[in-house]
Amino acid sequence: MPTHLFNAYFESLDGATLAGPVTMDKDEYLFVNKNTADDIYFNLKKSAEGWYFSGGPVTHDVPKAYIDAVGVQIDAYHQTQK
């Protein structure tokens, strides 16, 4: 069952603030935008090379900048939990 970790906030490519919950299920994370009408939600994972898109029901490409923005916040969250 997914666990809610925190709410992520970052700027979209058009300057709007995207925000929403980040949940974790095993080694995969899910971000869902709840702040704007933009239909943006995606799964991401971390490898030795960094954060990457790991799927989701989106019908468009998720910008790497979005994945990195959420990934940085996930890293920061885990640092505060140590």
C-alpha positions in Angstrom: 0.0 0.0 0.0 1.4 3.4 -0.9 2.7 5.7 1.8 2.2 9.4 1.6 5.6 11.1 2.3 5.1 14.8 1.6 3.7 17.4 -0.8 6.1 18.5 -3.6 6.2 21.9 -5.1 8.0 23.0 -8.3 7.6 25.3 -11.3 6.3 24.0 -14.6 7.9 24.9 -17.9 5.3 27.6 -18.4 5.9 29.1 -14.9 2.9 27.7 -13.0 3.4 26.1 -9.7 2.8 22.4 -9.7 2.1 20.8 -6.4 0.8 17.6 -5.0 1.5 14.5 -2.9 4.5 12.2 -3.3 3.7 8.6 -2.3 6.0 5.6 -2.1 5.3 2.0 -2.8 8.3 -0.3 -2.4 11.1 1.4 -4.5 8.8 3.5 -6.7 7.4 7.0 -6.1 4.4 8.7 -7.5 3.8 12.4 -7.9 0.3 13.7 -8.7 -0.3 17.4 -9.5 -3.3 18.8 -7.5 -2.5 22.5 -7.8 -3.4 23.3 -11.4 -5.7 21.9 -14.1 -2.6 20.3 -15.7 -3.0 16.6 -15.9 0.5 15.7 -14.6 1.3 12.6 -12.6 4.1 10.1 -13.0 6.1 7.4 -11.3 9.8 7.7 -10.8 12.6 5.7 -9.5 16.3 6.3 -8.7 19.2 4.4 -10.2 23.0 4.9 -10.0 22.6 7.5 -12.8 19.9 9.5 -10.9 16.1 9.9 -11.1 14.1 8.6 -14.1 10.6 8.2 -15.3 9.4 4.7 -14.4 5.9 4.7 -15.9 2.4 6.0 -15.3 -0.8 6.4 -17.2 0.3 9.7 -18.9 -0.3 10.1 -22.6 2.5 12.7 -23.0 6.2 13.0 -22.2 7.1 14.1 -18.7 9.9 16.7 -18.9 13.1 15.5 -17.2 13.1 18.8 -15.3 9.9 17.6 -13.5 11.4 14.3 -12.6 14.5 15.9 -11.3 12.6 18.5 -9.3 10.6 15.8 -7.5 13.6 13.6 -7.1 15.6 16.4 -5.4 12.7 16.8 -2.9 12.5 13.0 -2.3 16.3 13.0 -1.6 15.9 15.9 0.8 13.0 14.2 2.5 15.0 11.1 3.1 17.9 13.1 4.5 15.7 14.6 7.1 14.4 11.2 8.1 17.9 9.9 9.1 
